[in-house]
Amino acid sequence: MKQLYIFFLIFSILLVAVMLWPGFLINPGPLSQQHEALRGQCLSCHTPFFGTPSSKCGSCHTTEEIGLKGASGQELAAGPDSTIALLHMELTAMACIACHTDHNLPGKGAFVAHIDHGALTAERQENCKACHAPDMPKDVFHRQTGEGCGQCHDTNRWEHVTFDHEKWMLTDLGRSGNCIGCHEPDRPDDLLHMDAGDACMDCHMTTAWKPVNFDHDQWFRFDRSHPARCSACHDNPKDYRQYTCYGCHEHSRRDIAREHREEGIREFSNCVECHRNSNEDDAEHLWRKKSGASSYSD
């Protein structure tokens, strides 16, 4: 009895919801701007229990006018030889909703959800530029690759390419080691990278941009308790030549000055010039080598 009661309660709630908010429960989202005049006229595009047949679309968009006229009959600038007109003539056997949707897409432009490239003619499948010429990058690399888009890209999505740097290195531009020729827009503008010049391969690999192989030991060795975030020492991300040790070491500048002057050290603003790690003996050795002194002052 209890289960029957719960069933009727849920059924009643759903029935009331359908009666009060039918659009909210059935409508998958707002219409595009082009179809705004059809708001609430669901049967203009949909057949109950049979979805959206292409014949419904064809009542406004005839095959002969696709790419030539808009839904309201206005002439489009594309023309009969345009890519969009020719493409639709090739796909007349496909259902319109195989590529198009009219709900839940951002923007107010063309509402294309997905294109089945396998349905295109073999000639068009081999000629990406026939449709994508306006989107093709103009950098040196893409100009050299010509029309071999499929070597890196696939039809599922444009990004996440499978670029093979090893093959690229066999070309003239690749042998030059000029990473900046392709990656200039992605190059960080901090002074660390500016000082590095074009020697990207000193730190980066072609298999992945991160993690990098930066040899920090040439400046300061991370030992004992020193491993830390970059920002702990470098508080200016635009200039990594600036650093501070006071983020971790609770020394006052007055005490540091006094201790160094007691040892006869007058220049102590650049800590890592002598302190290249946490070993104080190494710091003494570096100071003696730099100053020519035989030992610390007594």
N, C-alpha and C positions, 0 to 999 in steps of 0.2 A: 504493500500500500504506500509506503514511504517513497519508493522508487517512482511509482506512478505520479505521486504528488510533485516530486522534483521535475519529472518530465513535463508535466502540464505547466509548471511554473516557468521553466525555461522557454517552452513553446509560446507562452503568453507574452513573455518579455520580448522575444524576437518578433512576434506579430505586431506588437505595439511599436517597436522600433522601425519596422518596415513601413507602417502606416504614417508615422510621424516624420521619419527621415529617410525616405526611399532613395534620394539622390546620394546621400552620404554612404549608404550601404552598397549601392550598385555602381555609382560613378567612380572609376579608378583615378580620377584627377581632373584638373582644369583642361579645357580645350585650348588648342593653339589659337593665336590671334586670327589666322585665316578662317577658322571655323567658328568663331565666336558667335556668328549669327544663328548657328544651329544649337545653341545652348538649350537644353531641355527637350530637344527634338531627337531623341535617341534613335527612333525608327528610321530617321533619314539615312543613317549609316549602318545600323545593326538590324539583323533579323533575329527575333526571339529564338533562343536555344540553338542558333546556327552561326553565331559570331558576326563577322563583318565580311560578307561576300564582295568580290571585286565588282560585281554588277551594280552594287550600291554606289561604289566610288565612281563608276563609269557614268552614272546619271548626271554627274557634274563635270567629271574629268574624262573626256573622251580620249581614246588612245591617240587620235590624230592631233589633238590639241595640247597634249602633255609637253611641257617645255616651251610652248608657243603662246598659250593663253593661261591666265590665272583662273581661279575658281569662279570669279565674278565676270569672266569674259574679257578682261583687259589684255591687250597685247603685251607680251614679254619681249625684252630686248635680245634674248638669247638667239632666236632664229632657228629654222628647221635643220641646219647643219651643226647645231650646238651639241656638245657632249651630252647634256641632259636629255635632249630630244631623241638623239640617236640611241642612247642607252635604253630609254624606255621602249623604243620600238623593238629592241632585241629581247625585251623581257615581258612581252605581252602575255605569254603563257603562264607567268607567275602570278600568284595572288598579291595584291597590293600590300597587304599587311605582312608579307614576308620581309619587307624592308621598312615600311612606314608604320608609325603609331601616331596617335593624336592625343595621348594623355601622358601626364607625368614627365614631360621633358622640359628642361629649363630653356629660357630664351624664347624669342619670337620669330625665329628663322625657319628654315626647312626642317620638318620633323621626320628625320631619317633615324630609325632605331638600329638597323643592322642591314648590311648588304651581303648576300650570299655570292661571293666571288666565283664559286664553282658554277653558278648559273650563267655566267658571262660567256661570250664566245671565246674560243681559243685565242683568236687574234687579240682581243681586248685583254685577256688575262696576261698575255706576254707584254703588253704595252701599258705599263702603269701610268706613264705620262699622259696618256689619252684622257684620263680623268683627273690625275693628281698634279699636273704641271704647275698650277698656281701655288701648290703647297710645297713644291720641291725646294729644299734649302739651296742657297746660292754660294755656299762656301767652296773653297778650293777642293776639298776632298770630294764633295758630291759632284762637282763638275767633272772630276777625273773618273768617277765610277760610271758615268754615263747613265744607261738605263737599266743597269743590273740591280734594281731595287731588292729583288728577292734573295740576293746574297746575304742581306742583313735583316730585312724586314719580312714580316708575314702578314697575311690578310686578317688575322684576328685582332691585332692592335698595332699601331704605328710604332710605339716606343717599346722598350725592352728588346733592343736589337741584339743579334748574335754576331757582333763584329769580330773578325779574326785579325788581330794585329799582326800575327806572324806572316800572313800573306801580304798584308799591307807593307811590311818592312822590306819586301822584295821589290817594291816599286821605287822610282827615283825619289819621290817625296818622302817615302817611308825610310829609305836609307839615310836621308839627311838627318834623321832623328829630330825633326822639327815638330814636336808635339803641339807647339803653340799654333801651328798652321791650321789645326782643327779645333783646338781647345781654348783658344784665346777668350771667347765669351765666358768660359767657366773658370778662368784663372783668378785666384784670390788676389785682392789688391793690397794685402798687408806687406810690410817691408821685408818680412822673412822671404816671401815668394819673389818679391822684386829683386832682392839680393841674389837669389838662386839663379836668376836669369832663365835660360832655357834648359837647365839641367834637371828636368822633371824626373828622369829615370833614376836619379840619385836616391829618391825617396819613394816614388810611386812605381807601380807595376801595371802592365797592360791587362792583367787578368781581373783586377779590381782597383778602383781608385783609392779605397780605404781597405784595411789599415795601411799606413805609410811606414816606410823603413827609415825614418829620420834618426840619424845617429846623434842622440843627445849627449852621449859620453864625451864627444869632442869639446863640449862646452862645460858640462857638469854631469858627473856620474850619479845615477840614482842608486844609492846603497843605503843600507840600514833603514831608517825611517823616512827617507827622502821621497820615495815614490808618491806623487801627488797629482792633482789636476793642474793643467797648464795655468789656469787662472789664479792658482795659489801664489805663483811667483810673477806671472806676467799679467798685469792688470790693464794693459793697453793692447787689445787684440790687433791693432793696426801696426804696432811696432814691437816685435818680440825682442828687440835689442834692449828694451827697457824691462827691468825686473826688480823685484824687491825680495829680500830675505826676511823682512819683518812681519810677513804674513804668518809665519810659524815660529820664528825665533823671537822670544820676548826680551830682546835687548833694547835698551834705550840708545839713541844715537850718541848721547853724551858718554855712556859707559864704553861703547865701541871706540869712540874717539880717544878716550883716556887710555884704554888697554893697548891700542895700537901705537900711540905716541910714546908710551912707556917702553915699547920695543924699538923705538926709533923709526916707526913706519908713519910717514906723513900722508901718503895717498892710500885711502882705504874705501873709496866710494864704490869701486868695482869689486865686489866680494869674490866673484869667481875667478878673478885674475890670479888669486892664490889658493882659494878654497874651491878646488875642483871636485871635491867629494867630502865626506864627513870625517876624514882622517886628518887630524891636526898636524901630524908629522909631515904629511904630503904638502900641506900649506906652508910649513916652514921651509921645506926643500924648494918649493917654487919661489918663495920670497927671496931666499938666498941666491938662487939662480938669476932672478930678475935684477936684484940690487947689487950682486957681486959681494955680498957680505959673507963672512965665514960662519956666523951664527947669530941667533937673536942676541940683543943687548941684555946684559945682566942687570 
